[in-house]
Amino acid sequence: MKRTAERAADETSDDDYQYVSSHDLRRRFAQRLLVDRQMNPRVVMAVGGWDSFQAIEPYLNAPTAEVVNDAFEEAGLA
């Protein structure tokens, strides 16, 4: 992980890549699937190795008002 981050920092001239951790990647993995792709949380938990909803919850950002409104509109409840 560290070598890949250092290589990304060198190739992009962005030193912030040096501070990326496996924890950062795991959090983004959960956010991408649950929030961006609206994947079933149980599927994400199974492939990501989380044992409970409480374990996965810290990896998620609170939805914005726009995300909430869009979800209700897509469900035909707005």
N, C-alpha and C positions, 0 to 999 in steps of 0.2 A: 504494500500500500504506500509506504513512504517513498520508495523509489519511483513509483508511478506518479505520485503527487509532485515530486521534485522534477521529474521529466516534463510534466505538464507546465509547471512554473517556468522552466527553462524555455520550452517551446513557445509559450504564449507571452513571455515577459511579465507574467502576473504572479507575483510572490504569494498571493493569497492561496494559491493551490497547495503550497507547502504545508498549510495548516488544516487541510481537509483530512478528516479522520473516518474510520470505518463507521463510527457512530453517525457522522454527518450523512454518509451514503445510505445507511439503514433508514434514517429519518426521512430522507428524500424519497427513497424507495416506497415507504409507506404513504407519504403524502401524494406521490405521483399516482399510485394505484387507487387509493381510497378517495382522494379529493378530485384529482384531475380526470381519472378514468371511471370513477364511481363504481369500483369493483366491490364485490361482496366482501365485507370485513373478515368473514370466516376463511375465505380463500387466501386473503392477504396474511392472516395469522398463520395459516397452515404452511405457506411457502416461506414466510419470513421468520418462523420459529417462535412466534409469540404464543403464550399459553392462555392469555385472558385479554378481555377488552381493556382492563385496567393497565395491562402491560403495554399495549399498543397506543393508548390514548396520549401519552406524553409526546409521541412523535408527530402529532397532528396539530396543525394550526387551527384556531377557531375560524369557522366560515365567516366570510364577509356578508354584509347585508345583501349584496348582489347575488352571491352564491345561494343564499337562503331563498331569495325571491325567485331565482331561476329554477331552483329545485321544485318549488311549489307550482310554478308555471308549467314545467315539464310534466308534472303529475296531474295537471288539470285542476289544481286546487286554488288557483289565484283568482 
